[in-house]
Amino acid sequence: LPQAASVSSIGRHPHCTHSLSVRTEMTKHIMPFLTWLCLTPLVGGHRSLPSGVTCGNQFNNSANALEIPNPSISWASYRILSCDAPIFWLKGEAKVGQNLSFTVLSVLQKRFAPVRVSVLVIGPGLPNLTSATRSRVLPEALSGIPAGQGAVLFESPADQSTCAHLTSGPMQQSSNVLDGRCHFHEPYGNSRSWVLMDETLVTQAAGMHHFAVFAADGGATAKISFACCDWPEDFLTQFAMPKAECPHCGTQSSFPMWSSHFYEHREMANYSGFPAYEKCNWTMRPALRPTAGQCPNISSGSSSKSAQPESCVLGCVGEECHSHNVFGDCTYDMRWIMPKPTMNSANVTSLILFKGDKLRFSATGDRWPHNLMLMASATHLQKCDWANATQIGTVGQVSAGHVISFDKAGTFYYSCQITGHCYMGQKLTVEVKDSSAGMRCHDHPDGNKSKPAGCKSGEVTAYILGSYGAKAGQCSETCTTTQGLGWMPQHKNGSCADAGFKEMMEAKSFKPQGSPQPLQVRIMGNASSSCHCHSFEQINCDASGDALYNEHVEELRKYCGDIISGSSNVCPYKCFQPFEVMHLNYIECSTRPKHTLFKQVEATNKCHKAARAPFGTKCQETKQAATTVIGGFTMSVTNASGFINDAQANYGVKMAVAKLAAVNQTAVTVKFSLVARRLESVLLPRLLSATGTVDVSYTINAPAIGGAGSAIDVRNRL
């Protein structure tokens, strides 16, 4: 596990020979893989006690020792030893004859190469220490031996060039000699350690036993992990856990990358060096403190969402979600948890994305640890077969929020390798499409305007044109404090929208010259253009394109029934994709009438989704098939003959029709004519010259598709 002090392959899982405490509501999730669990060689691990790193006054004497809740299962603790608190104290209630196995590891950093450790085990029935042995124990540890109890001192050998000092089978199988030291690699967190000690004590009497762990030869600064007390795992039973209270930066469990910071590797390698190695020489003295350069930005491990275009919204049906943004410039957040991964609290096991999209796998706050494995094939995923699988996200990375970028098309299969998680359903298939050769951008009103995100309480918005990540013709805005705005003299207080830039183009990180920290900025563009893009397939407008066209019609018939009937509010991908291809085809092929099914889908207004073209994209001059809206009405006038020939009257009616239709008056043509009727009286011609009814016919040229001003909109209005 990511914070495990020792993880190893073991022949038969210990849950099969030890009782497993399972809450009733978990039984339905646990039972499906219990049989498999008992028959399959697994990787075992230790449960963190507590989560995070301890140091200083916490657990630094026998009176406030860290209590091990259940010494019959495996635990791991992480400790910074210092000269003001040179001893790490733990305690646990043990049975008579119980094997208390424990392992001590040192963080693999060159400065800690001299560190050797001693563990004083104190308990009932144990022998008294000899004078020679007592001379090698820190006085503070000796003072913790209660009257009537004895102790045994375990010391790591000075020669650490082999692994001959390891006594437990699991550690012997999992350790090797690397660069002249006994080395242990924990795969889930990808951490590396030196194995300083691996011992077992058989208790002589039942009762409370204490462990005093310290650096040998008078104490020293060190970063160690202490694993105890038996090999069975139990990540299910609820125990009262203390909170790690080390005051040093990056040690709290609330910081998702605390484990990487402790081991000084991966993302936290730049913040290494604390504490420096120093020998205490049997003397307690003030502790060292980390420098600013050794402290990470606590928010650097955050998986908070970034602002992005509104087109970065997934459509989901069942457990499948798909992207509408053919540019693939979106980042989607996935809760990588069991029994199934989720997005917005809904189970998701299949994703359809585009090349350039990103997926953030996060398990922040989940009670289970999870890593991320890329499986070899769909069959491997189905069978939870780890052959040729590759770990692409450690437990620590997934806990913090690990981003996978899809830079090539294909289908990818993911699961979690932690015991049983795959079998319980923690699986994901991601199909990545390449739209670069199948995309068409065009211009028509679609109302797809993006809104900039707001700032936190106490912050203000500041903007600047053509700088801070913005190109010429763009605006960059960021959130800052009023005081921070004073250090940004070129910025103006307000949003890009105030300057006429109302369309979100992208959100990104930008580091100004001379600034120690990057800024999160939103790049806004001028929203005057409605250029947007769809996935595209070429369907010829003549008879040679009929076969492919009919295939898309059949796809509408097969996959669009729920959206047409109204039983679903989400357009499924297999309906959306043929619909948008036909949408473009109708624009190009003015001689092809819209199919009834297409019209039914179009009328739902659920499937016309498109990605706003990025800044700088030249919108293709796509000729839209002009749709003519024809209608008419009658008017009673006082002088029909004069009215039908009055240019001013024609203009007034034309403007009135344009206003009602919400279109420009240049798109409207109106014609007047006298109402034809049978002459029944010689008086009628005389009456028509003074009063009568006029037929008004109008013609409006409007785009076939779109929002306001489209043919559909005009018909609805009139």
Helices and strands as residue ranges (DSSP letters): E 8-10, G 14-16, G 24-26, H 27-30, G 31-33, H 34-39, E 42-44, E 47-48, G 62-64, E 66-67, E 74-81, E 87-94, E 99-107, G 110-112, E 117-123, H 131-134, H 139-142, E 150-155, H 169-174, E 175-178, E 181-186, E 191-202, E 207-215, E 222-229, H 258-263, G 266-271, G 292-294, G 298-301, E 315-317, E 320-322, E 331-335, E 342-343, E 346-347, E 350-354, E 358-362, E 372-374, H 378-383, E 390-393, H 395-400, E 402-405, E 410-415, H 421-424, E 427-433, E 439-443, E 460-465, E 475-480, H 482-485, E 492-493, G 496-499, E 503-510, E 519-525, E 531-535, G 543-545, H 546-559, H 561-565, H 573-588, H 596-604, E 611-612, E 626-637, H 640-643, H 647-661, G 665-667, E 668-674, H 684-688, E 692-703, H 711-717
